[in-house]
Amino acid sequence: MMFKLKSQLIFSVCLLLTSVIAQSLIHEKVSRTFTSNDGREITAQLEGYNQISKEVTLRIGSGQKHYVHIDRLSRHDQAFILV
């Protein structure tokens, strides 16, 4: 019984770590073009996403940060961010 519990715990921790690593690789800090709902484009790196405020942080080439509500981005970009 104890062995089974330890095995499940180890499996859960490994699964969590794999998920965190995969998430960081998916959102690797590379520039890409983000498009707004009205067709405007910005080339930037995805810095982060705040799930509470639904605000996306984008960093452009000059280092300046732009804060955008996720609903202002295209559905394709929303899907990329929420992966």
C-alpha positions in Angstrom: 0.0 0.0 0.0 2.8 2.4 1.0 4.8 1.6 -2.2 1.8 2.3 -4.4 1.3 5.7 -2.6 4.9 6.6 -3.1 4.8 5.6 -6.7 1.8 7.7 -7.4 3.4 10.7 -5.6 6.6 10.3 -7.7 4.6 10.0 -10.9 2.6 13.1 -10.0 5.7 15.2 -9.3 7.3 14.0 -12.6 4.2 14.9 -14.5 4.1 18.3 -12.9 7.8 19.0 -13.7 7.3 17.8 -17.3 4.4 20.1 -17.7 6.3 23.1 -16.4 9.3 22.4 -18.7 7.0 21.9 -21.7 5.3 25.2 -21.0 8.5 27.1 -20.8 9.7 25.5 -24.1 6.5 26.3 -25.9 6.7 30.0 -24.9 10.5 30.3 -25.4 11.6 33.9 -25.6 11.6 34.4 -29.3 10.0 37.2 -31.2 6.8 36.6 -33.1 4.2 38.7 -34.7 1.0 39.3 -32.6 -2.1 40.6 -34.3 -4.9 42.6 -32.8 -8.6 42.1 -33.5 -8.5 45.1 -35.8 -5.5 43.8 -37.8 -2.7 45.8 -36.3 0.6 43.8 -35.9 3.4 44.0 -33.4 6.6 41.9 -33.3 7.4 41.1 -29.8 8.3 38.5 -27.2 5.7 37.1 -24.9 6.8 38.1 -21.4 3.8 36.8 -19.5 0.1 36.5 -19.0 -1.8 37.4 -15.9 -4.8 35.1 -15.6 -6.6 37.3 -13.1 -6.4 40.6 -15.1 -6.2 38.7 -18.4 -3.4 41.1 -19.3 -0.6 40.0 -21.8 2.8 41.5 -21.4 4.7 41.8 -24.7 8.3 43.1 -25.0 9.3 44.7 -28.3 12.9 44.8 -29.7 13.8 48.1 -28.0 13.0 46.5 -24.6 9.8 48.4 -24.0 6.9 46.5 -22.6 3.4 46.7 -23.9 0.4 45.5 -21.8 -2.6 44.3 -23.8 -5.9 42.7 -22.6 -6.0 39.2 -24.2 -9.4 39.9 -25.8 -7.8 42.6 -28.0 -5.6 39.9 -29.7 -6.6 37.6 -32.5 -8.0 34.2 -31.7 -4.9 32.6 -33.0 -2.7 34.6 -30.6 -5.0 34.0 -27.7 -4.7 30.2 -28.4 -0.9 30.5 -28.5 -0.8 32.4 -25.2 -3.2 30.1 -23.4 -1.5 26.8 -24.4 
